[in-house]
Amino acid sequence: MEKIIYIIILILLDNNFYKNINTIYSPTTYDFVVNKNNKLEENYIPEDLELIDKKYSCDNKYLRKEAKIMFEKLAKAAKEDGYNIIAVSTYRSYYYQEKLYNNYVKEKGEHYANLASAKAGHSEHQTGLAVDVSDKSLDYDNFESTREFNWMINNCYKYGFILRYPKAKFDVTGFKYEPWHYRYVGVNEALYIYKNNITLEEYELIK
């Protein structure tokens, strides 16, 4: 019964999203907000995408240059502490996201798709600043139960990353809790967000 009530609440909250959408043109900072009410252009591709060292990723994964450098520093520091932080999903094009979202709709319906995925243009992965991580198992669905998760929560801000979709923040972010999804915003910005226990949306309102 509690699960049904929770789903109903999420559906009601979701009605506030994908309305009055603002389009972001050529972002120049690292802390800009992409979500259900802020979208990137269809043809936006970051110009400074670089390949992450394969010691810290599976297959070929790309992030924007500064985010890539800082992620590699993060992953190296974790490894020196005895942990394995692996990038399993990073930059995605508008068209890749469009296909991914449509598959969610086809398989599980629109309401679930809106909780678990973003419509094309509304995904942080298109920014080249977002990374889904796992331990060496490469199964990010179970990341919260790993030792690596605790390391990330306590250390990611030192390298400019934040946990993008925390628990109990759906009404703010528009997305369910994702313990594996991190976003590069810059070291000073990440420190402030971490210390104040807020989301990127909330930071945007007060910065």
C-alpha positions as CSV (number, residue, x, y, z in Angstrom):
1,M,0.0,0.0,0.0
2,E,2.8,2.4,0.9
3,K,4.5,1.7,-2.5
4,I,1.2,2.6,-4.3
5,I,0.9,5.8,-2.4
6,Y,4.5,6.7,-3.1
7,I,4.0,6.1,-6.9
8,I,0.8,8.3,-6.8
9,I,2.7,11.1,-5.1
10,L,5.5,10.9,-7.7
11,I,3.0,11.0,-10.5
12,L,1.4,14.1,-9.0
13,L,4.8,15.8,-8.5
14,D,5.8,14.9,-12.1
15,N,3.0,17.0,-13.4
16,N,5.1,20.1,-12.5
17,F,7.8,19.1,-14.9
18,Y,8.4,19.5,-18.7
19,K,6.5,22.8,-18.6
20,N,7.7,26.3,-19.4
21,I,10.9,24.8,-20.7
22,N,14.0,27.0,-20.9
23,T,16.5,26.2,-23.7
24,I,20.2,26.5,-22.8
25,Y,22.5,27.8,-25.6
26,S,26.2,27.2,-25.5
27,P,26.7,27.0,-21.7
28,T,29.9,28.6,-20.5
29,T,30.0,27.4,-16.9
30,Y,30.2,24.0,-15.3
31,D,27.3,24.4,-12.8
32,F,24.5,25.1,-15.2
33,V,21.3,23.2,-14.6
34,V,19.9,20.7,-17.1
35,N,16.7,19.0,-15.9
36,K,13.0,18.6,-16.9
37,N,12.5,22.3,-17.2
38,N,15.9,23.2,-18.7
39,K,17.1,21.6,-21.9
40,L,20.0,21.7,-24.3
41,E,19.8,22.2,-28.0
42,E,19.4,19.2,-30.2
43,N,22.7,19.8,-31.9
44,Y,24.7,20.6,-28.7
45,I,27.9,18.6,-28.5
46,P,30.6,19.8,-26.1
47,E,33.7,20.8,-28.0
48,D,36.2,19.6,-25.4
49,L,35.2,15.9,-24.9
50,E,38.1,13.7,-24.0
51,L,38.5,9.9,-23.6
52,I,38.8,8.8,-20.0
53,D,41.8,6.6,-19.1
54,K,40.6,3.0,-19.5
55,K,42.0,2.2,-16.1
56,Y,39.0,4.1,-14.8
57,S,36.2,3.3,-17.3
58,C,34.6,0.5,-19.2
59,D,34.9,0.8,-23.0
60,N,35.3,4.3,-24.5
61,K,33.8,6.9,-22.2
62,Y,34.1,10.6,-22.7
63,L,33.8,13.7,-20.5
64,R,34.6,17.3,-21.0
65,K,38.3,18.0,-20.5
66,E,38.2,19.5,-17.0
67,A,35.6,16.9,-15.7
68,K,37.7,14.1,-17.3
69,I,40.9,15.3,-15.6
70,M,39.2,15.6,-12.2
71,F,37.4,12.3,-12.6
72,E,40.7,10.5,-13.2
73,K,42.2,12.2,-10.1
74,L,39.2,11.0,-8.1
75,A,39.4,7.5,-9.4
76,K,43.2,7.4,-8.8
77,A,42.7,8.6,-5.3
78,A,40.0,6.0,-4.7
79,K,42.3,3.2,-6.0
80,E,45.1,4.4,-3.7
81,D,42.6,4.0,-0.8
82,G,41.7,0.5,-2.0
83,Y,38.5,1.2,-3.9
84,N,37.5,0.8,-7.6
85,I,35.5,3.7,-9.1
86,I,34.7,2.9,-12.7
87,A,32.8,5.2,-15.2
88,V,30.1,3.1,-16.9
89,S,28.1,5.9,-18.6
90,T,29.2,9.4,-19.5
91,Y,28.5,11.6,-22.5
92,R,25.4,10.7,-24.5
93,S,24.2,12.5,-27.6
94,Y,20.7,13.9,-27.9
95,Y,19.8,11.1,-30.3
96,Y,21.1,8.4,-28.1
97,Q,19.1,9.8,-25.2
98,E,16.0,10.0,-27.4
99,K,16.3,6.3,-28.2
100,L,16.9,5.4,-24.5
101,Y,13.9,7.3,-23.3
102,N,11.6,5.9,-25.9
103,N,12.7,2.4,-25.0
104,Y,11.8,3.0,-21.4
105,V,8.3,4.3,-22.5
106,K,7.8,1.2,-24.7
107,E,8.9,-1.3,-22.0
108,K,7.6,0.2,-18.8
109,G,5.3,3.1,-19.7
110,E,5.6,6.9,-19.7
111,H,5.3,7.5,-16.0
112,Y,8.1,5.1,-15.1
113,A,10.2,6.5,-18.0
114,N,9.8,10.0,-16.5
115,L,11.1,8.8,-13.2
116,A,14.0,6.7,-14.5
117,S,15.2,8.6,-17.6
118,A,15.2,12.0,-19.2
119,K,13.7,13.1,-22.5
120,A,16.2,14.0,-25.2
121,G,17.8,17.4,-24.5
122,H,16.9,17.1,-20.8
123,S,19.7,14.6,-19.9
124,E,22.7,15.7,-17.9
125,H,24.7,13.1,-19.9
126,Q,24.5,15.4,-23.0
127,T,26.5,18.0,-21.0
128,G,29.6,15.8,-20.9
129,L,29.8,16.6,-17.2
130,A,27.8,13.6,-15.8
131,V,29.1,10.2,-15.0
132,D,27.4,7.0,-13.8
133,V,29.8,5.0,-11.7
134,S,30.2,1.5,-10.4
135,D,32.7,-0.7,-8.6
136,K,34.6,-3.3,-10.6
137,S,31.4,-5.4,-11.0
138,L,30.2,-2.7,-13.4
139,D,26.7,-3.1,-12.1
140,Y,25.7,0.4,-11.1
141,D,22.2,-0.7,-9.9
142,N,23.9,-2.2,-6.9
143,F,26.4,0.7,-6.3
144,E,24.7,1.9,-3.1
145,S,25.6,-1.4,-1.4
146,T,29.3,-1.2,-2.2
147,R,32.2,0.2,-0.2
148,E,32.9,2.5,-3.2
149,F,29.6,4.3,-2.6
150,N,30.6,5.4,0.8
151,W,33.9,6.6,-0.5
152,M,32.2,8.6,-3.2
153,I,29.8,10.2,-0.9
154,N,32.6,11.3,1.4
155,N,35.1,12.3,-1.2
156,C,33.6,13.2,-4.6
157,Y,33.1,16.9,-3.7
158,K,36.9,17.3,-3.3
159,Y,37.2,16.7,-7.0
160,G,34.3,18.9,-8.1
161,F,31.5,16.2,-8.3
162,I,28.2,16.0,-6.5
163,L,25.6,13.3,-6.0
164,R,23.1,14.7,-8.5
165,Y,19.9,13.0,-7.5
166,P,19.8,12.5,-3.7
167,K,17.1,10.7,-1.7
168,A,13.8,12.5,-1.0
169,K,14.6,15.3,-3.6
170,F,12.3,14.2,-6.5
171,D,10.2,17.3,-6.1
172,V,13.3,19.4,-6.6
173,T,15.3,17.5,-9.2
174,G,12.5,15.7,-11.0
175,F,14.4,12.3,-10.8
176,K,14.3,9.4,-8.4
177,Y,17.3,8.7,-6.2
178,E,20.3,7.6,-8.2
179,P,23.3,6.7,-6.0
180,W,25.4,6.0,-9.0
181,H,24.9,9.4,-10.9
182,Y,27.5,12.2,-10.3
183,R,27.8,15.6,-11.9
184,Y,30.9,17.8,-12.2
185,V,30.2,21.4,-11.2
186,G,33.6,22.6,-10.1
187,V,35.5,22.2,-6.8
188,N,34.2,25.3,-5.0
189,E,30.7,24.7,-6.1
190,A,30.7,21.1,-5.1
191,L,32.1,21.9,-1.7
192,Y,29.3,24.4,-1.0
193,I,26.6,22.0,-2.2
194,Y,28.1,19.2,-0.1
195,K,28.4,21.3,3.1
196,N,24.9,22.6,2.8
197,N,23.3,19.3,1.7
198,I,21.5,20.9,-1.2
199,T,20.8,20.0,-4.9
200,L,22.1,21.8,-7.9
201,E,18.7,23.3,-8.5
202,E,18.7,24.8,-5.0
203,Y,22.3,26.0,-5.4
204,E,21.2,27.8,-8.6
205,L,18.6,29.8,-6.7
206,I,21.0,31.1,-4.1
207,K,24.4,31.5,-5.9
